[in-house]
């Protein structure tokens, strides 16, 4: 997994922004599929990390929500993921800043997918609790932000994770935590 978001951010914001833009362009070049939902046959026998890696490699479709809210998966590792988002005017609330729901969706994606990377083949999860702290307003003047999700604990039926939402200049915009239910999903 790439740790550029945490390691490179404070030293040189312009270089970090250029790196983040290049990493996103490389991911988007690999992901040519239309947004959608993977078929069970595509997921058979793959653990959660393999599923997330297949999405990152363009072998599985990206989820529609990522297109709707202008964010993308950037990197995955066991228990860790990075999503990158572009705050836009269309994400604004009536007060003239990015809506808290945009923060929450980006962070929830990072949290849940971090948990997903730890699951055995055939296992599923769902968010039971999402705790979000917005610490700084966000506008479309911020070119990119990254949500870094990390697993804290995974058990047979429950998992916890935490995530930070950072700007390319190292500013913290929000942080969140989750509790997820882990289960054997019904056939769909």
C-alpha positions as CSV (number, residue, x, y, z in Angstrom):
1,X,0.0,0.0,0.0
2,X,1.1,3.5,-0.7
3,X,1.7,5.6,2.4
4,X,2.4,8.8,0.4
5,X,-0.5,10.6,2.0
6,X,1.0,10.4,5.5
7,X,4.7,10.4,4.7
8,X,4.9,13.1,2.0
9,X,2.2,15.6,3.0
10,X,3.9,18.1,5.4
11,X,7.3,18.4,3.7
12,X,6.3,19.6,0.2
13,X,2.6,20.2,-0.4
14,X,3.1,21.0,-4.2
15,X,5.1,17.8,-4.7
16,X,2.5,15.9,-2.7
17,X,-0.3,17.3,-4.8
18,X,1.4,16.4,-8.0
19,X,2.1,12.9,-6.7
20,X,-1.5,12.4,-5.7
21,X,-2.8,13.6,-9.0
22,X,-0.4,11.2,-10.9
23,X,-1.5,8.3,-8.7
24,X,-5.1,9.0,-9.3
25,X,-4.5,9.3,-13.1
26,X,-2.8,5.9,-13.1
27,X,-5.7,4.3,-11.2
28,X,-8.3,5.9,-13.4
29,X,-6.4,4.7,-16.5
30,X,-6.6,1.1,-15.2
31,X,-10.3,1.4,-14.2
32,X,-12.0,1.5,-17.6
33,X,-15.2,-0.3,-16.5
34,X,-18.5,1.4,-16.0
35,X,-19.5,1.7,-12.3
36,X,-21.5,-1.3,-11.1
37,X,-21.6,-4.2,-8.6
38,X,-19.4,-7.3,-9.0
39,X,-21.2,-10.6,-9.7
40,X,-20.8,-13.4,-7.1
41,X,-19.0,-15.5,-9.7
42,X,-16.3,-12.7,-10.0
43,X,-15.8,-12.8,-6.2
44,X,-15.8,-16.6,-5.7
45,X,-12.8,-17.8,-3.8
46,X,-11.3,-14.3,-3.4
47,X,-10.6,-12.9,0.0
48,X,-11.4,-9.3,0.8
49,X,-7.9,-8.0,0.0
50,X,-8.0,-9.8,-3.4
51,X,-11.4,-8.3,-4.1
52,X,-10.2,-4.8,-3.4
53,X,-7.0,-5.3,-5.4
54,X,-9.1,-6.6,-8.3
55,X,-11.2,-3.4,-8.2
56,X,-8.0,-1.3,-8.1
57,X,-6.6,-3.3,-11.0
58,X,-9.8,-2.6,-13.1
59,X,-10.9,-6.3,-13.0
60,X,-14.1,-5.5,-11.0
61,X,-16.3,-2.5,-11.6
62,X,-15.9,0.6,-9.3
63,X,-19.0,1.3,-7.2
64,X,-21.4,3.9,-8.5
65,X,-21.2,6.0,-5.4
66,X,-17.5,6.8,-6.2
67,X,-18.5,8.4,-9.5
68,X,-21.5,10.2,-8.0
69,X,-19.4,11.8,-5.2
70,X,-16.0,12.2,-7.1
71,X,-13.8,9.9,-5.2
72,X,-11.7,6.8,-6.0
73,X,-9.8,4.0,-4.4
74,X,-6.0,4.8,-4.6
75,X,-4.3,1.9,-2.7
76,X,-5.0,-1.2,-0.7
77,X,-3.1,-3.3,1.8
78,X,-4.2,-5.8,4.5
79,X,-6.1,-3.7,7.0
80,X,-5.4,-0.4,5.2
81,X,-6.9,1.5,2.3
82,X,-6.6,5.0,0.8
83,X,-9.4,6.8,-1.0
84,X,-9.0,10.1,-2.7
85,X,-11.7,12.7,-3.3
86,X,-12.1,15.9,-5.1
87,X,-14.3,18.4,-3.2
88,X,-16.6,20.2,-5.7
89,X,-19.2,22.9,-5.7
90,X,-21.9,20.3,-6.3
91,X,-21.0,18.8,-2.9
92,X,-21.8,22.1,-1.1
93,X,-24.4,22.6,1.7
94,X,-26.5,25.7,1.9
95,X,-23.9,27.4,4.0
96,X,-21.3,27.3,1.2
97,X,-19.0,24.5,2.3
98,X,-18.7,20.8,1.5
99,X,-21.6,18.9,3.1
100,X,-20.8,16.7,6.1
101,X,-22.4,13.8,4.2
102,X,-19.6,14.0,1.6
103,X,-17.0,13.7,4.4
104,X,-18.9,10.9,6.0
105,X,-19.3,8.9,2.8
106,X,-15.6,9.2,1.9
107,X,-14.5,8.2,5.4
108,X,-17.1,5.4,5.7
109,X,-15.8,4.0,2.4
110,X,-12.2,4.0,3.8
111,X,-13.3,2.5,7.1
112,X,-15.4,-0.3,5.6
113,X,-13.0,-1.2,2.9
114,X,-10.1,-1.4,5.4
115,X,-12.2,-4.0,7.2
116,X,-13.1,-5.7,3.9
117,X,-9.4,-6.3,3.2
118,X,-9.1,-8.5,6.2
119,X,-12.0,-10.8,5.4
120,X,-11.8,-14.5,4.3
121,X,-13.5,-15.6,1.1
122,X,-17.2,-15.6,1.4
123,X,-17.4,-13.3,4.4
124,X,-19.2,-9.9,4.4
125,X,-19.6,-6.9,6.7
126,X,-21.9,-4.0,7.3
127,X,-21.4,-0.7,9.2
128,X,-23.1,-0.8,12.6
129,X,-21.8,2.5,13.9
130,X,-20.0,5.5,12.3
131,X,-18.5,8.2,14.5
132,X,-17.4,11.3,12.6
133,X,-15.5,14.4,13.8
134,X,-15.4,17.3,11.3
135,X,-12.5,19.5,12.4
136,X,-12.2,21.9,9.5
137,X,-14.4,23.2,6.7
138,X,-13.8,22.0,3.2
139,X,-14.4,23.9,-0.1
140,X,-13.7,23.3,-3.7
141,X,-10.5,25.5,-3.3
142,X,-8.9,22.3,-1.8
143,X,-7.9,20.3,-4.8
144,X,-7.8,16.8,-3.3
145,X,-8.2,15.0,0.0
146,X,-7.3,11.5,1.1
147,X,-9.2,9.2,3.5
148,X,-6.7,6.8,5.1
149,X,-8.5,3.9,6.7
150,X,-6.9,1.5,9.1
151,X,-8.3,-1.6,10.9
152,X,-8.0,-1.6,14.7
153,X,-9.5,-5.0,15.4
154,X,-11.2,-7.8,13.5
155,X,-12.9,-10.7,15.3
156,X,-15.3,-13.4,14.2
157,X,-18.4,-11.1,14.3
158,X,-17.1,-7.6,14.9
159,X,-14.5,-5.3,13.5
160,X,-13.4,-1.7,14.3
161,X,-11.4,0.8,12.2
162,X,-10.4,4.4,12.2
163,X,-9.7,6.9,9.4
164,X,-8.3,10.4,8.8
165,X,-9.3,12.8,6.0
166,X,-6.2,14.8,5.1
167,X,-5.4,17.5,2.6
168,X,-2.2,17.5,0.4
169,X,-0.7,20.1,2.8
170,X,-1.1,17.8,5.8
171,X,-4.2,19.6,7.2
172,X,-6.7,17.3,9.0
173,X,-10.2,17.9,7.9
174,X,-12.0,15.1,9.7
175,X,-11.4,11.8,11.5
176,X,-13.8,8.9,12.0
177,X,-14.2,5.5,13.5
178,X,-16.5,2.6,12.9
179,X,-17.8,-0.7,14.3
180,X,-18.8,-3.3,11.7
181,X,-20.7,-6.5,11.9
182,X,-18.8,-9.3,10.2
183,X,-20.9,-12.2,8.9
184,X,-21.5,-14.9,6.2
185,X,-23.7,-13.1,3.7
186,X,-26.9,-14.6,2.2
187,X,-26.7,-15.4,-1.5
188,X,-27.8,-12.6,-3.7
